[in-house]
Structures are given as structure tokens and as C-alpha cells.
């Protein structure tokens, strides 16, 4: 691996960032598949005004969560919770059963 970047051995190294799945949305889809979609939608609706504060808390906790393998999901979830568009994307992923 002469002159190869340090991340060349990672499976997503050659995948453009736009083609990579969002870890937070994949996490939300997994929770919805386990039956937690409605509960999380209710919590999202109830605490929506506090989501920017929750996003900041996730940014603070991300280094510690990274030790346990959850740092990528925490960072992606924090990015989603910071904007109304991100919250809408999360809401649509959690409520995808309603559309089917």
C-alpha cells in the first residue's frame, strides 16, 4: 500500500459521501423495524422545541460514545436534530410504515 491514504482499506473509502447511507437514518429505520417508530415519533413531536439542545448534548457525548462504537450515529443524529429539514427527514424515516 505504497502512497495509499490511511483510509484506503476501509470499505467506504471509494464511495462518494452523497452515496453513503446516513447512519442516523439507518438507526431510525432499524428502530422502526423493531416496533419503536410510533414511540419515537411521539417523543420527537413532544420534544421538538428542545431538539437543538439535544443535538448539542449529542455533540458533547460523541467522543465518549465513539469508544463504544456509537460516535458516528451520535454525530449524524446531532446533524439531523440541528435543522428543521433534518427533523423532517428523521420523522419521515420513523413514520415510513404509514406510507406503505
ROMAR-221354 format. One record per residue: x, y, z of N, C-alpha, C, O in turn; residue number from 1. Coordinates in pm, whole numbers. Layout:
% ROMAR-221354
[[X, Y, Z], [X, Y, Z], [X, Y, Z], [X, Y, Z], NUM]
...
//
This chain:
% ROMAR-221354
[[84, -118, 0], [0, 0, 0], [88, 124, 0], [79, 209, 89], 1]
[[170, 132, -97], [259, 247, -108], [180, 370, -151], [105, 366, -249], 2]
[[198, 477, -79], [132, 606, -107], [-19, 599, -102], [-87, 684, -160], 3]
[[-74, 501, -35], [-220, 491, -21], [-263, 573, 100], [-193, 576, 201], 4]
[[-377, 639, 91], [-425, 713, 208], [-456, 618, 323], [-481, 499, 301], 5]
[[-455, 670, 444], [-472, 585, 561], [-607, 515, 564], [-620, 412, 630], 6]
[[-705, 566, 495], [-839, 507, 497], [-866, 419, 375], [-981, 381, 352], 7]
[[-764, 387, 296], [-785, 312, 172], [-835, 171, 197], [-899, 113, 110], 8]
[[-807, 115, 314], [-851, -22, 341], [-993, -28, 395], [-1047, -136, 416], 9]
[[-1053, 86, 419], [-1192, 88, 467], [-1287, 64, 351], [-1261, 109, 239], 10]
[[-1398, -6, 374], [-1488, -41, 265], [-1556, 79, 199], [-1590, 71, 81], 11]
[[-1578, 189, 270], [-1647, 305, 213], [-1551, 411, 162], [-1593, 522, 131], 12]
[[-1422, 379, 153], [-1324, 480, 116], [-1348, 534, -25], [-1327, 653, -50], 13]
[[-1391, 448, -117], [-1411, 492, -255], [-1553, 537, -283], [-1583, 581, -394], 14]
[[-1641, 529, -185], [-1779, 569, -203], [-1792, 719, -181], [-1748, 769, -78], 15]
[[-1851, 790, -277], [-1868, 934, -256], [-1957, 960, -135], [-2045, 879, -106], 16]
[[-1935, 1071, -64], [-2013, 1097, 57], [-2163, 1103, 33], [-2240, 1067, 122], 17]
[[-2207, 1146, -85], [-2351, 1154, -110], [-2414, 1018, -127], [-2535, 1003, -108], 18]
[[-2334, 915, -163], [-2389, 782, -184], [-2389, 698, -56], [-2449, 591, -52], 19]
[[-2322, 746, 47], [-2316, 671, 173], [-2448, 685, 248], [-2506, 794, 249], 20]
[[-2495, 578, 311], [-2618, 590, 390], [-2592, 673, 515], [-2485, 665, 575], 21]
[[-2691, 750, 554], [-2680, 831, 675], [-2697, 739, 795], [-2800, 674, 808], 22]
[[-2598, 733, 884], [-2607, 640, 998], [-2728, 667, 1087], [-2787, 573, 1141], 23]
[[-2766, 792, 1103], [-2880, 824, 1190], [-3010, 775, 1127], [-3097, 725, 1198], 24]
[[-3024, 790, 996], [-3146, 743, 931], [-3152, 591, 927], [-3260, 533, 937], 25]
[[-3036, 526, 913], [-3033, 381, 920], [-3068, 333, 1060], [-3139, 233, 1076], 26]
[[-3019, 404, 1162], [-3053, 372, 1300], [-3203, 388, 1323], [-3265, 303, 1387], 27]
[[-3261, 496, 1270], [-3404, 518, 1285], [-3484, 409, 1215], [-3586, 363, 1267], 28]
[[-3439, 366, 1097], [-3509, 259, 1026], [-3501, 128, 1104], [-3598, 51, 1106], 29]
[[-3387, 102, 1168], [-3374, -20, 1248], [-3466, -16, 1369], [-3527, -117, 1404], 30]
[[-3476, 99, 1434], [-3567, 111, 1549], [-3713, 99, 1507], [-3794, 42, 1579], 31]
[[-3745, 154, 1391], [-3882, 141, 1339], [-3913, -5, 1310], [-4025, -50, 1335], 32]
[[-3816, -78, 1256], [-3837, -220, 1226], [-3857, -302, 1352], [-3919, -408, 1348], 33]
[[-3805, -254, 1464], [-3822, -324, 1592], [-3948, -282, 1665], [-3975, -330, 1775], 34]
[[-4025, -192, 1604], [-4152, -153, 1664], [-4146, -26, 1748], [-4243, 5, 1818], 35]
[[-4036, 47, 1744], [-4022, 168, 1824], [-4059, 295, 1748], [-4046, 404, 1803], 36]
[[-4102, 284, 1625], [-4130, 401, 1541], [-4232, 496, 1599], [-4208, 617, 1604], 37]
[[-4345, 444, 1643], [-4452, 529, 1696], [-4409, 600, 1825], [-4438, 718, 1843], 38]
[[-4341, 528, 1913], [-4296, 589, 2039], [-4194, 699, 2012], [-4199, 805, 2074], 39]
[[-4102, 675, 1919], [-4003, 776, 1887], [-4065, 895, 1814], [-4021, 1009, 1834], 40]
[[-4165, 871, 1730], [-4236, 983, 1666], [-4307, 1069, 1770], [-4305, 1192, 1760], 41]
[[-4368, 1006, 1867], [-4435, 1080, 1974], [-4334, 1163, 2053], [-4360, 1279, 2084], 42]
[[-4220, 1104, 2086], [-4117, 1177, 2160], [-4060, 1291, 2076], [-4032, 1399, 2128], 43]
[[-4045, 1268, 1946], [-3994, 1372, 1857], [-4091, 1489, 1850], [-4049, 1605, 1850], 44]
[[-4219, 1459, 1843], [-4320, 1565, 1841], [-4324, 1642, 1973], [-4334, 1764, 1974], 45]
[[-4316, 1570, 2084], [-4326, 1634, 2215], [-4205, 1721, 2247], [-4218, 1827, 2307], 46]
[[-4087, 1676, 2205], [-3965, 1747, 2241], [-3903, 1824, 2126], [-3786, 1863, 2133], 47]
[[-3977, 1847, 2019], [-3922, 1916, 1903], [-3864, 2053, 1936], [-3759, 2087, 1881], 48]
[[-3924, 2133, 2023], [-3862, 2262, 2054], [-3726, 2250, 2124], [-3646, 2343, 2121], 49]
[[-3701, 2135, 2186], [-3575, 2115, 2257], [-3469, 2041, 2175], [-3361, 2012, 2226], 50]
[[-3499, 2009, 2050], [-3407, 1930, 1968], [-3271, 1997, 1947], [-3171, 1925, 1948], 51]
[[-3261, 2130, 1929], [-3126, 2188, 1917], [-3041, 2168, 2043], [-2919, 2151, 2034], 52]
[[-3103, 2170, 2159], [-3029, 2143, 2283], [-2987, 1997, 2288], [-2875, 1966, 2329], 53]
[[-3075, 1908, 2246], [-3040, 1766, 2240], [-2927, 1740, 2143], [-2841, 1656, 2168], 54]
[[-2926, 1814, 2031], [-2818, 1799, 1934], [-2684, 1841, 1996], [-2583, 1775, 1975], 55]
[[-2684, 1949, 2072], [-2561, 1992, 2138], [-2515, 1891, 2242], [-2395, 1870, 2259], 56]
[[-2609, 1829, 2311], [-2574, 1726, 2408], [-2511, 1604, 2338], [-2419, 1543, 2391], 57]
[[-2563, 1571, 2220], [-2504, 1460, 2144], [-2363, 1494, 2097], [-2275, 1408, 2099], 58]
[[-2342, 1619, 2055], [-2206, 1660, 2014], [-2109, 1646, 2132], [-1994, 1605, 2112], 59]
[[-2154, 1679, 2252], [-2068, 1668, 2370], [-2041, 1521, 2404], [-1930, 1485, 2443], 60]
[[-2142, 1437, 2389], [-2128, 1295, 2423], [-2062, 1212, 2314], [-2023, 1098, 2339], 61]
[[-2048, 1266, 2194], [-1997, 1188, 2083], [-1860, 1125, 2109], [-1842, 1008, 2076], 62]
[[-1762, 1196, 2165], [-1632, 1130, 2188], [-1643, 1008, 2281], [-1576, 907, 2258], 63]
[[-1725, 1018, 2383], [-1742, 904, 2474], [-1817, 791, 2404], [-1782, 674, 2421], 64]
[[-1917, 824, 2326], [-1992, 721, 2253], [-1906, 656, 2146], [-1929, 540, 2110], 65]
[[-1808, 729, 2095], [-1719, 673, 1994], [-1637, 557, 2051], [-1597, 467, 1977], 66]
[[-1611, 559, 2180], [-1540, 448, 2244], [-1619, 319, 2238], [-1561, 210, 2238], 67]
[[-1750, 330, 2233], [-1838, 212, 2230], [-1895, 185, 2092], [-1979, 96, 2077], 68]
[[-1851, 258, 1991], [-1896, 235, 1855], [-2017, 314, 1812], [-2069, 291, 1704], 69]
[[-2064, 407, 1893], [-2183, 484, 1858], [-2156, 628, 1821], [-2249, 708, 1811], 70]
[[-2030, 663, 1802], [-1996, 802, 1772], [-2047, 849, 1638], [-2091, 963, 1625], 71]
[[-2041, 763, 1537], [-2087, 802, 1404], [-2238, 828, 1404], [-2285, 924, 1342], 72]
[[-2312, 743, 1472], [-2457, 760, 1479], [-2491, 886, 1560], [-2582, 960, 1523], 73]
[[-2419, 909, 1668], [-2445, 1028, 1751], [-2418, 1155, 1672], [-2496, 1250, 1680], 74]
[[-2309, 1159, 1596], [-2279, 1277, 1516], [-2381, 1299, 1406], [-2423, 1412, 1381], 75]
[[-2421, 1191, 1339], [-2521, 1203, 1233], [-2656, 1245, 1289], [-2727, 1325, 1229], 76]
[[-2692, 1191, 1405], [-2818, 1229, 1468], [-2815, 1374, 1514], [-2915, 1445, 1503], 77]
[[-2701, 1419, 1564], [-2688, 1559, 1605], [-2704, 1652, 1486], [-2768, 1756, 1496], 78]
[[-2646, 1614, 1371], [-2663, 1696, 1249], [-2809, 1703, 1208], [-2856, 1808, 1165], 79]
[[-2880, 1591, 1220], [-3022, 1591, 1183], [-3105, 1677, 1278], [-3195, 1749, 1234], 80]
[[-3077, 1670, 1406], [-3159, 1740, 1505], [-3134, 1891, 1507], [-3211, 1964, 1569], 81]
[[-3029, 1937, 1442], [-2998, 2080, 1442], [-3084, 2160, 1346], [-3098, 2281, 1363], 82]
[[-3141, 2096, 1246], [-3216, 2170, 1144], [-3358, 2116, 1132], [-3382, 1998, 1157], 83]
[[-3453, 2201, 1093], [-3590, 2153, 1069], [-3597, 2049, 957], [-3679, 1957, 962], 84]
[[-3511, 2063, 856], [-3510, 1966, 746], [-3464, 1830, 795], [-3517, 1727, 754], 85]
[[-3365, 1829, 884], [-3317, 1703, 941], [-3421, 1636, 1027], [-3436, 1514, 1024], 86]
[[-3493, 1716, 1106], [-3601, 1660, 1189], [-3710, 1602, 1100], [-3767, 1497, 1132], 87]
[[-3740, 1670, 989], [-3840, 1618, 896], [-3795, 1487, 832], [-3875, 1396, 812], 88]
[[-3667, 1477, 799], [-3614, 1353, 741], [-3622, 1240, 842], [-3657, 1127, 808], 89]
[[-3590, 1270, 967], [-3599, 1169, 1072], [-3743, 1127, 1095], [-3773, 1009, 1112], 90]
[[-3833, 1224, 1095], [-3975, 1195, 1112], [-4028, 1108, 998], [-4105, 1016, 1021], 91]
[[-3986, 1137, 876], [-4035, 1058, 763], [-3978, 916, 768], [-4046, 821, 729], 92]
[[-3854, 901, 816], [-3795, 766, 825], [-3864, 684, 935], [-3886, 564, 919], 93]
[[-3896, 750, 1046], [-3963, 679, 1156], [-4108, 645, 1121], [-4161, 544, 1169], 94]
[[-4171, 727, 1039], [-4310, 702, 1003], [-4329, 637, 869], [-4437, 646, 811], 95]
[[-4225, 572, 818], [-4232, 512, 684], [-4335, 400, 676], [-4383, 369, 567], 96]
[[-4369, 338, 789], [-4472, 233, 786], [-4607, 290, 746], [-4688, 220, 686], 97]
[[-4632, 416, 779], [-4759, 480, 744], [-4773, 497, 595], [-4885, 492, 542], 98]
[[-4662, 517, 524], [-4667, 541, 380], [-4686, 412, 303], [-4731, 416, 188], 99]
[[-4654, 298, 363], [-4663, 169, 291], [-4802, 111, 295], [-4825, 4, 240], 100]
//
